[in-house]
């Protein structure tokens, strides 16, 4: 995370890869690797990483939200809306009204 915070995305990806090699179910490493890929301007690879998170944990609201953002960068509006709706539902079910409202605002802006 420290490397990513310094925008050393390549260095961060190396470390995330090591974490994933040690624990192939490490959703945080996949998620953060997706964030790093997105930081490098590669939303397609980011989407792949977020999708891996969701295969392991289908209730990972942040992965749906981030994948929606990446899909928007690729002009996949319907995919982004679908992901945002999943994220909003997950956050609402978890009682996280702040995040649910933020995602709902993104949905409304796209409609």
C-alpha positions as CSV (number, residue, x, y, z in Angstrom):
1,X,0.0,0.0,0.0
2,X,2.9,2.3,0.7
3,X,4.2,2.0,-2.8
4,X,0.8,2.6,-4.3
5,X,0.3,5.7,-2.1
6,X,3.6,7.0,-3.6
7,X,2.2,6.2,-7.0
8,X,4.8,3.5,-7.5
9,X,2.1,1.3,-9.1
10,X,4.6,-1.1,-10.8
11,X,6.4,-1.7,-7.5
12,X,3.1,-2.2,-5.7
13,X,1.9,-4.7,-8.3
14,X,5.1,-6.8,-7.7
15,X,4.2,-7.0,-4.0
16,X,0.5,-7.7,-4.6
17,X,1.6,-10.5,-7.0
18,X,3.7,-12.0,-4.2
19,X,0.8,-11.7,-1.7
20,X,-1.5,-13.5,-4.2
21,X,1.0,-16.2,-4.8
22,X,1.1,-16.9,-1.0
23,X,-2.7,-16.6,-0.7
24,X,-4.7,-17.0,-3.9
25,X,-7.9,-16.1,-1.9
26,X,-6.5,-12.7,-0.8
27,X,-9.2,-10.4,-1.9
28,X,-7.4,-7.3,-0.6
29,X,-4.4,-8.0,-2.8
30,X,-6.5,-8.5,-5.9
31,X,-8.5,-5.4,-5.1
32,X,-5.4,-3.3,-4.6
33,X,-3.7,-4.7,-7.7
34,X,-6.8,-3.6,-9.6
35,X,-6.4,-0.1,-8.1
36,X,-2.8,-0.1,-9.2
37,X,-3.6,-1.2,-12.7
38,X,-6.2,1.5,-12.9
39,X,-3.6,4.0,-11.6
40,X,-1.4,2.9,-14.5
41,X,-4.3,3.7,-16.9
42,X,-5.2,0.1,-17.6
43,X,-8.9,-0.2,-16.7
44,X,-9.3,-3.5,-18.5
45,X,-6.7,-5.2,-16.2
46,X,-8.3,-3.4,-13.3
47,X,-11.7,-5.0,-14.2
48,X,-10.1,-8.4,-14.4
49,X,-8.7,-8.0,-10.8
50,X,-12.0,-6.7,-9.4
51,X,-13.8,-9.6,-11.1
52,X,-11.4,-12.0,-9.3
53,X,-12.3,-10.3,-6.0
54,X,-16.0,-10.8,-6.7
55,X,-15.4,-14.5,-7.6
56,X,-14.0,-15.0,-4.1
57,X,-16.3,-12.6,-2.3
58,X,-19.5,-11.7,-4.2
59,X,-20.5,-9.2,-1.4
60,X,-17.4,-7.0,-1.8
61,X,-19.1,-3.6,-2.4
62,X,-15.9,-1.7,-3.1
63,X,-15.0,-4.1,-5.9
64,X,-18.3,-3.6,-7.6
65,X,-17.9,0.2,-7.2
66,X,-14.4,0.2,-8.5
67,X,-15.3,-2.1,-11.4
68,X,-18.1,0.3,-12.3
69,X,-15.6,3.2,-12.4
70,X,-13.3,1.2,-14.6
71,X,-16.1,0.2,-16.9
72,X,-17.1,3.9,-17.2
73,X,-13.6,4.6,-18.4
74,X,-14.1,2.1,-21.1
75,X,-17.5,3.7,-22.0
76,X,-19.4,0.6,-20.8
77,X,-22.3,2.6,-19.2
78,X,-24.7,-0.3,-18.8
79,X,-22.0,-2.5,-17.1
80,X,-21.1,0.4,-14.8
81,X,-24.7,1.0,-13.8
82,X,-25.1,-2.7,-13.1
83,X,-22.0,-2.8,-10.9
84,X,-23.0,0.4,-9.1
85,X,-26.4,-1.0,-8.3
86,X,-24.8,-4.2,-6.8
87,X,-22.5,-2.0,-4.7
88,X,-25.4,0.2,-3.5
89,X,-27.4,-2.8,-2.6
90,X,-24.5,-4.4,-0.7
91,X,-23.8,-1.1,1.2
92,X,-27.4,-0.6,2.0
93,X,-27.8,-4.2,3.3
94,X,-24.7,-3.7,5.5
95,X,-26.2,-0.5,6.9
96,X,-23.5,1.7,5.3
97,X,-25.9,4.5,4.3
98,X,-23.1,7.0,3.4
99,X,-21.5,4.7,0.8
100,X,-25.0,3.6,-0.5
101,X,-25.9,7.3,-1.0
102,X,-22.7,8.0,-2.8
103,X,-23.1,5.1,-5.2
104,X,-26.8,6.0,-5.7
105,X,-25.7,9.5,-6.7
106,X,-23.4,8.0,-9.4
107,X,-26.3,5.9,-10.6
108,X,-28.6,8.9,-10.9
109,X,-25.9,10.9,-12.7
110,X,-25.7,8.2,-15.4
111,X,-29.4,7.8,-15.9
